[in-house]
């Protein structure tokens, strides 16, 4: 009986010490790539590069200084926010974003990109037309808390980070 007691204590300590060390790859779908139009009173460099849309209420207010094609809001309105959430990657004057992986670990989601450059055949008006990529991320695993989102290059350079509540 005494050995069982020590075994239970050891198991509990092991569970507490492991905490949240496992990471999970999240599946995502690219919904749309395009070029938006920034209003004159906002500079493209000041626009957020990472915008999280976690509920239908956030669709209209996601980027008030930028005008997107109506297809962006149509994609978001069709999204089932109980199963996924939207992420808008705003990339200043760069239009080719290659997402290598999206990893969730504890209350942190890292969106890793390998390319962040203007692709061939894309015409960008510097200062007025910030390219974007709209993706949907599946709500696999535990949510219902504030999540730190990190957009970073494959080699580790952090481009931007933001915290957002994901229901």
N, C-alpha and C positions, 0 to 999 in steps of 0.2 A: 504494500500500500504506500509505503514511504517512497519507493522508487517511482510509482505512478505519479505521486505528487510532484516530484522533481522533474519528471518528464513533461508534465503539463506546464510547469513554470518555464522550462526550457523552450517549449513550443511557443508559448505566449511571448517570451522575450525575443525569440527569433522573428516572429511576425511583426512585432513592434519595431525592431531594428531594420527590417527590410523596407518598411514604410512604402514609399511610392518610387521604386527604382525601375520598374518595367516600363518600357516605351512601346507604343502601338502605332503602326503605320495606318494612317487614315486614308480611305478612298476618296477621290475627288473627281469631279467632272468639269471640264471647261465648257461653260455655257456660251461665252461670247468673247471675241477679241475685237477691238475697235479703237477709234479715236474720238475723244470728246472735245468739247469746246470750252475753254476757260474764259470766264467773264473778265473784262478789262480791269476791274478793281482788285482782282486776285492774281497773284503771280503763280506760275506753274510750279516753281520750286517750293512754294509755301503749302501746296496741296498735300494732304496726307497720302502716303504711298500704300497704306494698308487700311481698308475700311471693312468693318465687319457688319453684316446685316443679319441679325439673329431672329427677327420677327417681322410680320407684315407691317407693323407700326413704324419700322425704321426705314422702309423703302423710300419714302418721299424725302426724308431728311438726311439721307446718307452723305450727300455731297452738294450742299446748296450753292457753292461757287462754280459748279461745273455743270454744263448741259450735256446729257447723254442722249443717244438715240432712244426712242420709245421702246425699242426691243429690250433694253436693259431692264426697265421696270416690268415689262411683260414677262421676262424670264423669272424675275423675283416674285411677281404675283402668282405665278404658276408653281412656285416652290412649296413643298410640304415642309414647313418649318418644324414639325414634330420629328421629322426624319433627317433633316439636314439644315444647313445655314449657308448664307452667301458670303463670299469674300471678294472684294473688289481690289485688285492690285493696280494701283495708279503709278505709272513708271516714268513720269516726267517726259523727257525727250527720247525715250527708248521704247521700242515697240515689240521686241521679240523677247518674251519671258519664257524660259524653259523651266518648268517646275520639276525638280528631280524627285522630291518626296515631301510628304507632310507627316510629321511625327507628333504624336501626343504623349506627353509624359507628365503625370500628376496634373497640375492646373496650368500646363504650358503647352502651346501648339507652335511648332516650328515649321514654317513654310520655307523650304530650301530651293533656291533657284541656281541654275548653272549658267544661264545666259540672261543678260539684262541689256541687250544691245538692239539698235535699230536693224531690223531685218531687211533683206534686199527687196526692192520694189515698194517700200513704204515711204510715203512723203509726209513729212512732219513740219509744220510751221512752228519754229522755235518760239516759245512763250505763249502760244495760243491753243495748241492742239495736243494735250497730253494723252498718249495712248493708254489703254487699260486692258485688263483681262478680268472677266467675271467668272468665278468658279463656284461650284457647290461642293461642300464638304459633308460627308455622311456623319451623322451623330452616332458613331460606334463608341461604346464604352460609357463612362460616367460623365455627366454634364451637370447642369443646375448650379453653377457657381461662376465666379469671375475667372476668366482664363486670360493668361498672358499670351498674346500672339506675337511671334517674332518672324520677321521676313529677313532672311539672310542669304548670302552667297554660299555656294557649295564649299568654298574654302574658309568660311567662318565669319566674314565681314557682315556685321549687322546693318541692314539697310534701314529698318524701322521696326519699332515695337509699340504695341498698344494693348490695353486691357479692356475686355468687354465681357459682360455677363451673357452666358449662353444658357437659355432655359432647358 
